[in-house]
């Protein structure tokens, strides 16, 4: 239903653009949700996107549209916009969105925008830009609603009613006189206790919090684990600095998942910026592809080393793709699961032994099933029970080893600080090809007299 709606909107907007129906287009954009307008942008070129943004009524709505766009598209679109108009839009954005947007721009343009912003907003944005990218500090909102612990519930409710300058108020955070975070209250608690009660008497002192230098992926993991709508950000002394809301966490989860998937495919988010530039895209994909090429050369060398075995029992060649292919598939499955486990926090090094033993058992079970099938096929096809034994044994061993290697290689890269999402897949594939060939031809050489 939503896809049909977006198709209708795309057709309508395209027709209005072609006809130059500015007034009608402006009215239409005024009725479309900013997120849907941002979704429509992907169907138009940069100059058409510029026109649509400029025709979006109200600066705050245009700011919402810009914030909803993919960050990869920001620099090119920003370069096309008039500087004054761009600055006006950024002024309407939330501080955390402004910081992320400005961080994506070329240094010269970013400096111009920061200089032209109003002093108070400029200071807040510069403060956020001072934190390392992809940390809690860089994505937090500084507009956090907090109250001191010695005020009454009545005064707290009055303050809430006047809190129009804050983006969202999910919880009431309680601080002491030095702005240290000391407690938290739900809105429901405020409405169910006597008006004269002090916040310090009803607040929960067990406050889930993060420091400014925590990785944004860890922050997202905490929010998902504890099912909270927001999480406060504090400095080293425990002073309340900002708030990360669930909408920011969803963006982080989506971006991190996209990054992991692209890395496992041997590329990066930079490819999304390159459009159809084949040479640059190939440059991004080649390095890890060359790793697989080297592994193929090693595999070929091993087959040459076992050429005498292959020459005397040529039917062995039939099952080489099966042995290497199955090992590669199993190893890829395992490494994907382990990478995702590390990313979501469901796997860490303390449980690596249990994970390894589990994958060993799983690999052995799958190996036995596949080994029996391929052994039966080999025996019937070539009328040789010993060939079936060799192929079946090689299959069981190769799949079991592949499952184990998926754990070992991924954990190794994680341990040495190399992102396993980008490194594990080609290495697991390469290692499993090599071990599969070694296992297969070693078993064949052992039983060679029965295969001739």
Residue, then its C-alpha position, 0 to 999 in steps of 0.5 A: x500500500x505504501x509503495x503504491x502511494x509513493x509511486x503515485x506521488x512520484x508520478x504526480x511530482x514528476x508531471x508537475x516538475x516537467x510542466x513547471x507548475x510551481x504553485x501546484x507543486x508547492x501546495x502538493x509538497x505542503x501536504x506530503x510528510x517530510x520523510x516521504x518527500x525525502x524518499x521521493x528525492x531518490x527518483x530525481x537528479x540533483x538539480x530537481x532535488x534542489x528545486x523540490x527542496x526550495x519549493x517545500x513550504x516553510x523552512x522548518x519543513x525543508x529542514x525536516x526534509x534535509x534531515x531525512x535525506x541520506x547523509x551521502x547526498x548532503x554534500x552535493x546538494x548543499x553545494x547547489x543551494x544558495x548559501x543564505x538559504x542553506x544557512x536558514x535551513x540549518x538554523x531550523x534543524x535540531x543541534x544534533x542534526x545540524x552537527x551531523x549535516x555540517x560534519x558531512x560538508x567540505x571544510x570551507x562550506x562548513x566553516x561558512x555555515x558555522x560562522x553565519x549561524x546565530x551565536x547560541x546555536x553555533x556554540x552548541x553545534x561546534x561543541x557537538x562537532x568537537x566529539x569524535x565521529x560515531x560517538x555518543x557525544x556526536x549524535x546527542x541532542x543538547x536540548x535535554x529537559x532536566x530539573x533539580x532534585x529539591x523542587x516539588x512535583x507541582x513545580x515540575x509539572x509547571x516546568x513541563x508545561x512550559x517546556x516547548x523549546x525541547x524536542x522530546x520529553x520522554x523522561x524527567x532527568x533529575x540533577x543536583x545543584x552542580x548538574x550531576x545526573x542523580x535520578x530519573x522520573x517517568x511522566x506517569x510518576x509525576x501525575x500519581x503522587x501528591x503535588x508537594x512531594x520533592x523529586x528526590x523522594x520519588x526519583x529512581x537513582x539507578x539511571x541508565x547513562x552513557x559517556x560522551x566517548x562511547x561508540x554509537x553502536x554500543x549506545x544503540x545496543x543498550x537502548x535496544x537491550x533495555x527497551x528505553x526511549x532515550x538515554x542521557x549522556x554525561x561527561x567524566x564527572x557525571x554531569x548531564x550534557x545531552x540526550x540520545x533519543x530512539x529516533x537517533x538510535x534507529x538511524x545508527x542501527x540502520x547505518x551500522x547494518x548497512x556498513x556491515x553488509x557493504x563491508x561483507x560484500x567487499x566495498x564501503x558506503x563510499x561506493x554509494x557516493x560514486x554513482x555510476x563511476x565504474x573505475x572508482x567503484x572497482x578500486x574500492x572492491x578490488x583489494x579484498x577480491x585480490x585476497x580471494x585471487x591469491x587463495x585461488x592461486x594457492x589452491x591451484x598450486x596444491x592441485x598441481x602438487x597432487x597431480x600424480x594422484x589426479x592423473x591416476x584417478x581422474x574421477x576425483x576431479x568430479x567432486x572438487x567443486x562440491x568439496x570447495x563450494x560446500x566448505x565455502x558456503x558453511x564457512x560464510x554462514x558461520x562468519x556472518x553469524x559471528x560478525x552479527x553476534x559481535x555487532x549486536x553484543x550477543x557474542x563476546x570473547x567470554x563465550x567464544x569457547x561455547x560458540x566454537x563448540x556449538x559451531x563444531x557440532x553443527x558443522x559435524x552434523x551437517x557434514x555427516x548428512x552431506x557426506x553420506x549423500x555425496x558418498x552414495x552419489x560417488x559410489x553409484x556413479x563411478x561404481x567404486x565404494x572407496x571413492x565414496x568413502x574418500x569423497x564422503x570423508x573429505x566432505x565431513x571433514x571439510x564442512x566441520x573445519x569450515x564451520x570452525x574456521x568461520x569462528x576462528x578467523x572472525x574472532x581473530x580479526x576482531x581481536x586484532x582490531x580489524x573489522x571482521x565484517x570486511x576481512x572475514x568473508x574473503x579470508x574464510x573463503x580462501x582458507x576453506x578452499x585451501x583446507x578443502x583441497x588438502x583434505x580431499x587429496x590427502x584422503x585420495x592419496x591415502x586410498x589411491x591404490x583402491x581408486x585405480 
